[in-house]
Amino acid sequence: MDGRDPLAWLRLDEMLRCEPYAPAWLAEPELAIDLCHRDGRIREAALQQAVGCSELLPLVVVRCADWVEQVRERARELLRASLDVGTGVALAPLILLFGRRGRGAFAIELVGGVLRPASREQLAPLFVHPDRAVRRFVHRLAVEEGLLSPGELARAAARDTDAVVQNLCAEAALAAVAKTGGYDEVLEPLLGARNPRARATGVTALRAAGPTERAEGFLADRSGVVRACARYVVRQGGGDPLALYRARCLAAEPAPGAVIGLAECGGLGDAEVLWGFVGHPAAALRARAVAGLRLLDVVDVRRMLPLLDDPAPGVVREATLALLPSAGLVPDGWLMERLAGGWPKGWPRHVRVGAFRLLDARGGIVRLRAAVTVLDDPDEKVRAWGARVVQRWHLEEGMTPGDPEVGELLGRARNLFSEYVLSRRLWEAGLPG
């Protein structure tokens, strides 16, 4: 166990109740054992001795949710008297982890009150803490107390990997500059952010900031939400996103985002432009074109079928999604051929997965036949997927009971069932068990 890990203290509490042996890194091992003792009277007495022992404050935090009221109240008194800004910053990760349990709200309210008057420098370790719950807590506190400037909030939104922190800081940054009009310090961090939420917030802010023409550069963004915000800002500025998309798709090297963007705001008349990209050398353009055709609902099974053999997994994935509603029109024999063998002797994994998804969508005997076939697939995850399908398979409405192929397929998958379940499945299928 590592004493710097908040979870270690919760585990220590559970461990010491069963085995009274404290780790060597504890400052007062005997006192720690008593603080976690099964007997509530011993725990309460240990709390009296824990006054002034800052190394064991984490166990005092744990005792604040003790199931014995006297122990719980004494621990809360001790924590209230011991907690200052420094210890609050150190214990905040444990308190927030511990607060997810029952009776943990007291400690969260207490640390929030202690840290509210803290400075930005004192809270700095919590802004970059690996636990997202800690970052959410401290950023929410910083926004309420106005500890961070709009530029710092924008940089936090661009840097953080948690969606809650991103939204909280981005919205707070824009709210702060809405009255003053000083958008320059927040736009650059937001527009350059890697996460799409921050970029989308920055693009939307372009409408109030003034240079709506800059939103045209985000019409082909890799994120759909950013493209939608860019289209909104361009329209508000009097531009025509559809005309811009059409012009970009006719360029020598269009961006993949422009291809899917054309489908997002175009019509059936733009379908042929998208079909022209399904044979493009760039896999990203092919994948976006297929996704766009699916959005426009102009999927042609005959023209889409060769894309299931594409060397790029992304293209096959999009083609599979496009063909799923029409899975019954795809020849099952053609798909079954693609389930045989592994790369390099047979078809690559992404082709086999696409074929199996379409066969699984067919249902009935076709689904069972495909699932039993992939039980021998070279990939472990595909085999497990096939096993789950076989185990859940039942005779469907419209199928004729007594089909001998069902018995043969279930027999090949005999190892997936107990004898009783297999007999039951055969009986349900109208076959002798």
C-alpha positions, 0 to 999 in steps of 0.5 A, spaced: 500 500 500 502 507 498 500 512 503 499 517 498 493 513 495 487 515 498 484 508 496 489 505 500 486 508 507 480 505 505 483 498 504 487 499 510 481 500 514 478 494 512 484 490 512 485 492 520 479 490 522 480 483 520 488 482 521 491 487 526 497 488 523 499 495 520 504 496 515 511 499 516 510 506 513 505 508 518 507 513 523 503 510 529 502 503 527 498 501 534 494 507 534 492 505 527 490 498 529 485 501 534 482 506 530 480 501 525 478 496 531 472 492 531 470 494 538 467 501 537 469 503 544 476 502 542 475 506 536 472 512 540 478 511 545 483 511 539 480 518 537 482 521 543 489 519 542 489 521 535 489 529 537 495 532 534 497 526 530 497 529 523 499 522 520 493 519 522 488 524 520 486 520 514 483 514 518 480 520 522 476 522 516 474 514 515 471 514 522 467 520 520 462 515 517 463 510 522 457 506 523 457 508 531 454 514 532 459 516 538 465 514 534 462 518 528 461 525 532 468 524 535 471 523 529 468 529 526 469 534 532 477 532 531 477 533 524 473 540 524 479 542 529 484 539 525 483 541 518 486 547 515 488 549 508 494 545 508 491 539 511 485 540 506 489 540 500 492 534 502 486 530 504 481 532 499 482 526 494 481 522 500 475 526 503 472 526 496 473 518 495 470 517 501 464 522 500 461 517 495 460 512 501 454 513 506 455 519 511 460 522 507 457 528 506 459 532 512 467 531 510 465 534 503 462 540 506 467 541 511 473 541 506 469 545 501 468 550 507 476 550 509 478 551 501 473 556 499 478 562 502 484 558 499 489 562 494 490 559 487 497 557 489 495 553 494 490 549 490 494 548 484 496 541 486 488 539 486 487 542 479 492 537 476 490 531 480 489 524 477 482 523 480 477 527 475 472 527 481 478 532 485 479 536 479 471 537 478 471 539 485 476 544 485 475 547 478 467 548 481 470 551 487 475 556 483 469 558 478 465 560 484 470 564 488 473 567 481 480 564 483 482 563 475 482 568 470 478 567 463 484 565 460 486 560 465 479 557 465 480 557 457 486 553 458 484 549 463 478 547 459 483 545 453 487 541 457 483 537 462 481 530 459 474 530 463 468 532 460 465 536 466 471 540 467 471 542 460 464 544 460 465 548 466 471 552 465 469 553 458 462 556 459 465 560 465 471 563 461 466 565 456 461 568 461 467 572 464 468 575 458 461 576 455 461 583 459 467 586 458 468 583 450 475 581 451 475 574 447 482 574 445 485 571 451 479 565 451 478 564 444 485 561 442 486 556 447 479 554 446 479 553 438 486 550 439 484 545 444 484 537 442 478 536 445 471 537 441 467 540 447 472 546 448 473 547 440 465 547 439 465 552 445 470 556 442 467 556 435 460 558 438 463 564 441 466 567 434 459 569 433 459 574 439 467 575 438 466 578 431 470 574 426 465 569 424 469 568 417 474 564 422 468 559 423 469 557 416 475 554 418 472 549 422 467 547 417 471 541 416 473 539 423 474 532 425 468 532 430 461 533 428 459 537 434 464 542 432 462 542 425 455 543 427 457 549 431 461 552 425 455 551 420 451 555 425 456 561 426 457 561 418 449 562 417 449 567 423 454 571 419 450 571 412 454 565 409 452 559 406 455 552 409 452 548 403 456 552 398 462 552 402 462 544 403 460 543 395 466 548 393 471 544 398 469 537 395 471 539 388 478 541 391 484 537 389 485 535 396 478 535 400 479 534 408 475 528 410 471 533 414 468 537 408 466 530 405 461 528 411 459 535 412 456 535 405 452 530 407 450 533 414 447 539 411 446 537 403 441 533 400 440 527 395 443 531 389 449 531 393 450 523 393 453 522 387 459 527 389 460 522 395 459 516 391 465 519 387 470 519 393 468 511 395 474 509 391 479 515 393 486 513 395 485 516 402 482 511 407 479 517 411 475 520 405 473 513 403 470 512 410 467 519 411 464 518 404 460 512 406 458 515 412 455 521 408 451 516 404 448 513 410 446 519 413 443 521 406 440 514 406 442 513 399 445 506 400 446 502 394 447 495 396 450 493 389 455 499 389 457 498 397 458 491 397 465 491 395 467 496 400 466 490 405 473 488 403 476 494 403 483 494 406 482 500 411 478 498 418 474 504 418 471 504 411 469 496 412 466 499 419 462 504 416 460 500 410 457 495 415 453 500 419 450 503 412 448 495 410 445 493 417 438 496 415 439 492 408 442 486 411 437 481 408 439 483 401 447 482 402 448 474 399 449 470 406 454 465 402 458 471 400 459 473 407 460 466 410 466 466 405 469 472 409 469 468 415 473 463 413 481 463 415 485 468 418 490 473 416 495 472 412 492 466 409 484 468 409 481 475 410 483 480 415 480 481 422 476 487 420 473 484 414 471 478 418 468 482 423 464 486 418 461 480 415 459 477 422 455 483 424 451 483 417 450 475 418 448 476 425 443 481 423 440 476 419 437 472 424 434 465 424 439 459 421 443 464 418 445 467 425 447 461 428 451 458 422 455 464 422 456 464 430 458 457 430 463 458 424 467 464 428 468 459 434 474 457 430 476 464 429 483 466 430 481 472 434 479 471 441 474 476 442 471 474 435 470 467 438 467 469 445 462 474 441 460 468 437 459 463 443 455 469 446 450 469 440 450 461 440 448 461 447 443 466 446 440 463 440 433 460 440 428 458 434 425 465 431 418 466 429 417 463 422 422 458 422 420 451 421 421 446 427 425 440 426 431 443 421 436 438 422 442 443 420 440 446 427 441 440 430 448 439 427 450 446 428 448 446 436 452 439 436 458 443 434 457 448 439 456 442 444 461 445 449 458 451 450 452 448 454 450 443 459 447 437 457 440 439 460 441 446 456 443 442 450 437 437 450 432 443 452 435 447 446 434 441 441 427 440 444 425 447 443 427 446 436 423 440 435 429 435 435 430 429 439 435 431 445 
